[in-house]
Amino acid sequence: MKNRPEWLSNAVFYEIYPQSFKDTDGDGIGNIKGITEKLPYIRDLGCNAIWMNPCFDSPFGDAGYDVSDYYKVAPRYGTNEDLEELFAEAHKLGMHVLLDLVPGHTSWKHPWFLQSMKATANEYTDRYIWTDSVWEEAPGYGSLRGISDRDGSCIVNFFTHQPALNYGFYKPNRPWQQPMDSKGALATRNAMKDVMAFWLSKGCDGFRVDMAGSLVKNDEDGKGTIALWQDVRSFLNEKFPEAVLVSEWGEPDKSIEGGFHMDFLLHFGPSHYNDLFRCEKPFFGGEGDASAFVEKYLESYNKATGNGLICIPSGNHDMDRLARTISGEHAKMAFAFLLSMPGAPFLYYGDEIGMRYVENLTSVEGGYGRTGSRSPMQWDASVGAGFSEAPAEKFYIPLDPDSKRPNVEAQLADRNSLINEVKKLIRIRQAHEALRNEGGIRFVCDGAKGKPLAYYRSSAGEQILVVINPTVEAYPVPLETGAGELLYCLGNKPAIGEGTCVIPAGSVCFLKVC
């Protein structure tokens, strides 16, 4: 892809939920200095890039996805200077940092919205999407009504306190629906460009963009939103050509055309991602079926090939923890898959040690059922798990109460632990161009029920057969060329015959082929 920064070719990302990662000031909430302190840990794990969830000022009705000031770090995390120091220290270690940009909505306490609510026209009147009458709601959207003297209802994107910013309508069909080139819609777009420029000038390497495909309304085919992001990409190419954009979109043919470098496979929608990790019988649990995932993945991959990357995460702040459905040796198999697929892998903090979903928690800051996946990082076996020296009742979210909860210190000392397997897999990935982000892929077994996943990863210089068999039966996989070096093995070694690789039950192999 034109203007794709070179570092993306071997990027392995680590997602950090700042509230829950490392607290250095004893208030029970993680902060930026804590992230900076733990950069060597992340780098030693093998990750060379970070996606940090929102850290901007916010009333935290949705854990920071309700921004009240795009230009200010939330005081509970530190200062703007702390964030600049994080960028600088990451760069010293050869790492890169993406901030989480939320362009689709703000908090209802954002100064832009407080001005937009006024009955008298002003600079921010059209910064959000309002109907012409308080009695008229926008079809298909939630709305805020009766909250000020302004006559109208304001569209919200998600929670009630998240009014939608105005980027225009691709097909306006009501008097209050402004086109994409209206003064108000263009002012919003330019304001977001200014936000991006501000942080890029401070050392940020780019952005993961929240709900990237949802900005332009009445845009069924995404054409308006694609055009909007193409304009943003042109702006970045001129001012900050190395800036990376990763989209939460789930449609790589659209996001990559819009100028994004990478798109996520989402846990909702048609991707069948959950068939692998999070369902009643996940593929990596040993009884599931990966074939629908493979079919959809190849459809997306073929649309993206040569232009952008598809990212497959171990999890994120919106999903159940991986360990809720997959653990033990099956978790190692899942990571063997995640770290041998094309595109940039994303590891959610704590997944590398098998952190568990904490059951039956009261919702914290809009987390609801997601709260159990956002508990504090478990660094050691101390009372506060090395996360914080604050009393437990002050912790942002309660710790996993199990006395046998996994922790980094213990797993690093155990050569058979999950974290050491993850480190090994990342080292192998980085040592072989075929296994990195831009290597090609060709499936030879689609993981249908009772069958393994098997695929060839390739580059100009090498070809590697990856076979992952979480089932209870051995299975023969066609070996199209001669077998070479066994690069990686989990479980029992494969039996290599003439034209066949028989993979034992509960085993994984990476086989370099001639």
C-alpha positions in Angstrom: 0.0 0.0 0.0 1.2 3.5 -0.8 2.6 5.3 2.2 2.5 2.2 4.4 5.2 2.7 7.1 7.8 0.1 6.9 7.4 -0.8 10.6 4.0 -2.2 10.0 5.5 -5.2 8.1 6.5 -6.8 11.4 4.3 -5.0 13.9 2.9 -7.1 16.8 0.5 -5.0 18.9 -0.3 -5.0 22.6 -3.6 -3.4 23.6 -3.5 -1.5 26.9 -6.6 -0.5 28.8 -4.9 2.3 30.8 -7.2 2.2 33.8 -6.3 -1.4 34.5 -2.6 -1.8 33.5 -0.3 -0.3 36.1 -0.9 2.3 38.9 2.1 4.2 40.1 0.5 6.8 42.3 -1.6 4.6 44.6 -5.1 5.8 43.6 -6.2 2.4 42.4 -6.4 3.5 38.7 -3.7 2.8 36.1 -1.9 5.7 34.6 0.5 6.7 31.8 3.6 6.6 34.0 2.7 3.0 34.7 2.6 2.1 31.0 5.9 3.8 30.5 7.4 1.8 33.4 6.2 -1.4 31.8 7.5 -0.7 28.2 10.5 -3.1 28.7 8.1 -5.9 29.7 6.0 -5.4 26.5 9.1 -5.2 24.4 10.5 -8.4 26.0 7.3 -10.1 25.3 8.0 -9.5 21.6 5.4 -6.8 21.0 6.8 -3.7 19.2 3.7 -1.6 19.0 0.9 -0.5 21.4 -2.7 0.4 21.0 -3.8 2.4 24.0 -7.5 2.7 24.7 -8.8 6.3 25.2 -6.8 8.5 27.6 -8.4 11.9 26.9 -10.4 13.9 29.4 -13.8 12.4 30.0 -16.6 12.1 32.5 -16.1 8.3 32.0 -19.6 7.3 31.4 -18.2 4.9 28.8 -14.7 4.3 30.1 -13.3 7.3 28.1 -15.1 6.6 24.8 -17.1 9.7 25.8 -14.5 12.4 25.3 -14.9 15.9 26.8 -11.5 17.3 25.6 -9.6 15.7 22.7 -6.5 17.8 23.5 -6.1 16.9 27.2 -5.0 13.7 28.9 -7.5 12.8 31.6 -5.9 14.0 34.9 -6.4 10.6 36.5 -3.9 9.2 33.9 -1.4 12.1 34.2 -0.6 15.0 31.9 0.0 15.7 28.3 3.7 15.7 29.1 3.5 12.2 30.5 2.0 11.0 27.3 4.7 12.7 25.2 7.3 11.0 27.5 5.6 7.6 26.8 5.9 8.2 23.0 9.6 9.2 23.4 10.5 6.2 25.6 8.6 3.8 23.3 10.6 5.1 20.3 13.8 4.6 22.2 12.9 0.9 22.4 12.0 0.7 18.7 8.3 0.7 19.6 5.3 2.6 18.2 2.1 3.9 19.9 -1.4 4.3 18.5 -3.9 6.3 20.4 -7.6 5.5 20.3 -9.5 8.1 18.4 -13.2 8.4 18.9 -14.4 10.7 16.0 -18.1 9.7 15.8 -19.4 11.2 19.1 -18.3 13.1 22.2 -19.5 13.3 25.8 -22.6 15.4 26.3 -20.3 17.4 28.6 -18.0 18.4 25.7 -17.8 22.2 25.3 -18.8 21.7 21.6 -22.0 20.1 22.7 -22.8 22.6 25.4 -22.6 25.3 22.7 -24.6 23.3 20.3 -27.5 23.0 22.7 -28.0 26.8 22.7 -31.0 28.2 20.9 -29.0 31.0 19.4 -26.9 30.0 16.4 -23.2 29.8 16.9 -20.0 28.1 15.6 -21.1 24.8 17.1 -24.8 24.7 16.2 -24.2 22.2 13.4 -21.3 20.3 15.0 -23.9 17.6 16.0 -26.9 16.1 14.3 -30.2 17.8 15.3 -33.7 17.4 13.9 -35.7 20.6 13.4 -38.2 19.8 16.2 -38.1 18.3 19.6 -41.1 16.2 18.6 -39.2 14.6 15.7 -36.7 11.8 16.4 -34.3 10.5 13.7 -35.5 7.2 12.4 -33.2 4.3 13.4 -31.3 6.3 16.0 -31.6 7.0 19.6 -31.8 10.7 20.6 -31.6 13.3 23.3 -34.7 15.5 23.6 -35.9 18.2 25.9 -32.4 18.9 27.4 -32.1 22.6 26.4 -33.9 25.6 24.9 -32.8 24.5 21.4 -35.8 23.1 19.5 -34.8 19.7 18.2 -33.7 16.1 19.0 -30.0 15.2 18.9 -28.9 11.8 17.5 -26.8 9.7 19.8 -24.4 7.0 18.6 -24.4 4.5 21.5 -25.1 5.5 25.1 -27.5 8.4 25.7 -24.7 10.6 26.8 -22.8 10.2 23.5 -24.2 12.7 21.0 -23.3 12.0 17.4 -20.9 14.4 15.6 -22.1 15.8 12.2 -20.2 14.5 9.2 -23.3 14.9 6.9 -25.6 12.5 5.2 -24.7 10.7 2.0 -28.4 10.8 0.9 -30.2 13.5 2.8 -34.0 12.9 2.9 -35.2 15.3 5.6 -34.7 19.1 5.8 -32.5 18.8 8.8 -30.2 16.2 7.2 -27.2 18.2 6.0 -25.1 17.0 3.0 -21.4 16.0 3.5 -20.2 19.2 2.0 -22.3 21.4 4.2 -20.5 24.0 6.4 -21.3 22.2 9.6 -20.2 18.8 8.3 -16.9 20.1 6.9 -16.2 22.0 10.2 -16.5 18.8 12.1 -14.2 17.0 9.7 -11.6 19.7 9.9 -11.8 19.8 13.7 -11.0 16.1 13.8 -8.0 16.6 11.5 -6.8 19.2 13.9 -7.0 16.7 16.8 -5.0 14.2 14.8 -2.4 16.7 13.9 -2.0 17.8 17.5 -1.1 14.4 18.8 0.9 13.4 15.8 3.0 16.5 16.3 3.6 15.3 19.9 5.0 11.9 18.8 2.0 9.7 18.4 2.4 7.2 15.6 -1.2 7.1 14.5 -4.7 6.0 15.6 -7.0 3.1 16.0 -10.3 4.7 15.0 -13.4 3.8 16.9 -16.5 3.0 14.8 -14.7 4.2 11.7 -17.4 3.1 9.3 -20.2 4.9 11.0 -19.5 8.6 10.5 -21.5 9.6 7.5 -25.2 8.8 7.9 -27.7 7.4 5.4 -24.6 5.8 3.8 -25.7 2.2 3.2 -22.9 1.3 0.8 -20.2 3.2 2.7 -19.4 5.4 -0.2 -19.7 8.7 1.7 -17.6 7.4 4.6 -14.9 6.1 2.3 -14.7 9.5 0.6 -14.4 11.2 4.0 -11.5 9.0 5.1 -9.8 9.4 1.7 -9.9 13.1 2.3 -8.4 12.6 5.8 -5.7 10.3 4.4 -4.8 12.9 1.8 -4.4 15.4 4.6 -2.2 13.0 6.6 -0.1 12.1 3.5 0.7 15.8 3.1 1.3 16.6 6.8 2.1 13.3 8.5 2.8 10.7 5.8 4.0 8.1 8.4 0.8 8.3 10.4 -0.9 4.9 10.7 -4.6 4.4 10.7 -6.3 1.2 11.9 -10.0 0.9 11.6 -12.8 -0.6 13.6 -14.9 -1.3 10.5 -14.9 -5.0 9.7 -15.1 -4.5 6.0 -11.6 -4.2 4.6 -12.7 -3.6 1.0 -14.2 -0.3 2.3 -11.7 0.7 5.0 -8.6 0.1 3.0 -10.1 2.0 0.0 -10.7 4.8 2.5 -7.0 5.0 3.3 -6.7 2.8 6.4 -3.6 0.6 6.6 -5.4 -2.2 8.6 -8.9 -3.3 9.5 -10.0 -5.5 12.4 -11.8 -8.8 12.2 -14.7 -7.9 14.5 -16.3 -10.1 17.0 -19.7 -9.0 15.8 -21.1 -9.1 12.2 -20.3 -11.8 9.6 -16.7 -12.6 10.3 -17.3 -15.9 12.3 -14.4 -14.8 14.5 -16.3 -16.1 17.5 -16.5 -19.6 16.0 -12.8 -19.9 16.8 -12.6 -18.5 20.3 -15.9 -17.5 21.9 -18.9 -19.7 21.5 -20.4 -22.8 23.0 -18.0 -25.1 21.1 -15.1 -23.0 19.9 -12.7 -24.5 17.3 -9.7 -24.0 19.6 -11.6 -25.7 22.4 -11.4 -28.9 20.3 -15.0 -29.5 19.2 -15.8 -26.6 16.9 -15.8 -25.8 13.2 -13.6 -23.1 11.6 -14.8 -23.6 8.0 -17.2 -20.6 8.0 -14.5 -18.4 9.4 -12.0 -19.5 6.7 -14.5 -18.8 3.9 -15.3 -15.3 5.2 -11.6 -14.6 6.0 -10.5 -15.5 2.5 -13.2 -13.3 1.1 -11.9 -10.3 3.1 -8.3 -11.3 2.5 -8.7 -11.3 -1.2 -10.2 -7.9 -1.1 -7.3 -6.5 1.0 -4.4 -8.3 -0.6 -1.7 -5.9 -1.8 -3.5 -2.9 -0.3 -3.8 -3.4 3.4 -3.8 -5.8 6.3 -6.4 -7.6 8.3 -5.9 -7.7 12.1 -6.9 -10.7 14.3 -7.0 -9.9 18.0 -6.7 -12.3 20.9 -9.5 -10.2 22.4 -10.2 -6.6 23.4 -12.0 -4.5 26.0 -15.4 -5.3 24.5 -15.1 -9.1 24.5 -15.1 -11.9 27.0 -11.6 -12.9 28.0 -10.1 -15.6 25.9 -9.6 -17.8 29.0 -13.4 -17.8 29.6 -13.7 -20.4 26.8 -10.2 -21.6 26.0 -7.4 -22.4 28.5 -4.4 -24.7 29.0 -2.8 -26.2 25.9 -5.8 -25.1 23.8 -4.9 -21.5 24.6 -1.4 -22.1 23.3 -2.9 -23.5 20.1 -5.0 -20.4 19.8 -1.9 -18.2 20.0 -0.1 -20.4 17.5 -2.9 -19.5 15.1 -3.0 -15.8 16.0 0.8 -15.5 15.7 1.1 -17.3 12.4 -1.7 -15.5 10.4 -1.1 -12.6 8.0 -1.8 -9.1 9.2 -0.7 -7.5 12.4 -1.6 -9.6 15.5 -3.1 -7.8 18.5 -2.7 -9.1 22.1 -5.1 -7.8 24.7 -3.2 -7.1 27.9 -3.2 -10.1 30.2 -4.2 -12.6 27.5 -0.6 -13.7 27.4 -0.9 -15.1 30.9 -4.4 -16.4 30.5 -6.1 -13.7 32.7 -9.7 -14.8 33.4 -13.0 -13.1 33.0 -14.0 -11.9 36.4 -17.6 -13.1 36.9 -20.6 -11.2 38.5 -19.1 -7.7 38.7 -21.2 -4.6 39.0 -20.8 -2.5 35.9 -18.0 0.1 36.1 -18.0 3.1 33.8 -20.4 1.7 31.2 -18.7 -1.7 31.1 -21.8 -3.8 32.0 -21.0 -7.4 30.8 -17.6 -6.2 29.5 -16.5 -5.2 33.0 -15.1 -8.7 33.8 -12.7 -8.4 30.9 -11.2 -5.1 32.2 -9.9 -6.1 35.6 -6.4 -5.1 36.8 -3.3 -6.6 35.2 -1.8 -9.4 37.4 1.9 -8.7 37.7 2.7 -10.8 40.7 1.2 -12.8 43.6 1.1 -9.9 46.1 -2.2 -8.7 47.6 -2.6 -6.0 44.9 -1.2 -8.2 42.2 1.6 -5.7 41.5 -1.0 -3.4 39.9 -1.4 -0.9 42.7 -0.5 -0.3 46.4 -4.0 1.2 47.0 -6.4 -0.7 49.2 -8.5 -3.2 47.3 -11.7 -1.1 47.7 -10.1 1.7 45.7 -9.2 -0.4 42.7 -10.9 0.8 39.5 -12.3 -2.7 39.0 -11.9 -5.5 41.5 -9.1 -8.1 41.0 -9.7 -11.7 40.1 -10.4 -13.0 43.6 -9.0 -16.4 43.0 -5.8 -17.0 45.0 -4.5 -19.0 42.1 -5.0 -16.3 39.5 -2.2 -16.3 36.9 0.5 -13.6 37.1 3.4 -12.5 35.1 6.2 -13.2 37.6 5.2 -16.8 38.2 4.7 -17.5 34.5 8.0 -16.1 33.5 9.6 -18.5 35.9 7.8 -21.5 34.3 9.3 -22.5 31.0 6.0 -24.3 30.1 3.8 -21.4 30.8 1.5 -19.6 28.3 3.6 -16.4 28.4 6.7 -18.2 27.5 4.9 -20.0 24.6 3.7 -16.6 23.4 7.2 -15.2 23.5 8.5 -18.2 21.6 5.9 -17.9 18.9 6.6 -14.2 18.4 10.3 -14.9 18.1 9.6 -17.5 15.4 7.2 -15.2 13.6 9.8 -12.3 13.5 12.5 -14.7 12.4 10.6 -15.8 9.2 9.4 -13.3 6.6 6.7 -15.8 5.4 5.1 -15.7 8.9 5.1 -11.9 9.2 2.3 -9.5 8.4 2.6 -9.3 4.7 3.4 -13.0 3.9 0.8 -14.8 1.7 -1.6 -17.5 2.9 -3.2 -20.4 1.2 -5.4 -22.8 3.1 -5.2 -26.6 2.5 -7.6 -27.6 5.3 -10.4 -25.4 6.6 -10.9 -26.7 10.1 -14.3 -28.2 9.4 -15.6 -30.2 12.4 -13.1 -32.9 13.2 -10.4 -31.5 11.0 -7.4 -29.3 11.6 -6.6 -25.9 10.3 -3.7 -26.1 7.8 -2.3 -23.3 5.6 0.8 -22.4 3.7 2.4 -19.0 4.6 4.8 -17.8 1.9 7.2 -15.0 1.0 9.7 -14.6 -1.9 12.3 -16.5 0.1 10.4 -19.3 1.9 7.3 -21.3 2.4 6.0 -22.6 5.8 3.2 -25.1 6.4 1.2 -24.4 9.6 -1.0 -27.2 10.9 -3.1 -26.7 14.1 -5.1 -29.7 15.3 -7.1 -29.2 18.5 -9.3 -32.3 17.8 -9.0 -35.7 19.5 -7.9 -37.5 16.3 -4.7 -37.5 14.2 -5.3 -36.2 10.7 -3.3 -36.4 7.4 -2.6 -33.1 5.7 -1.3 -33.0 2.1 2.4 -32.1 1.9 2.8 -30.6 -1.5 6.6 -30.4 -1.5 9.5 -31.9 0.4 9.6 -31.4 4.2 12.4 -29.3 5.6 13.0 -27.9 9.1 10.4 -28.3 11.9 10.3 -24.7 13.1 7.8 -25.2 15.9 6.0 -28.0 17.6 3.4 -28.1 20.3 2.3 -31.5 21.5 3.6 -34.6 19.7 5.7 -34.2 16.5 4.0 -34.8 13.1 4.7 -37.9 11.1 6.2 -36.9 7.8 5.6 -39.3 4.9 5.6 -39.2 1.1 3.3 -36.3 0.3 1.7 -36.3 3.7 2.1 -34.7 7.1 0.1 -36.5 9.8 -0.6 -34.2 12.6 -1.3 -35.8 16.0 -4.4 -34.9 18.1 -3.9 -31.8 20.2 -0.8 -30.7 18.3 0.6 -27.9 16.3 3.5 -27.7 13.8 5.2 -25.1 11.7 7.1 -27.0 9.0 9.4 -25.2 6.5 9.0 -26.9 3.2 11.4 -27.2 0.2 
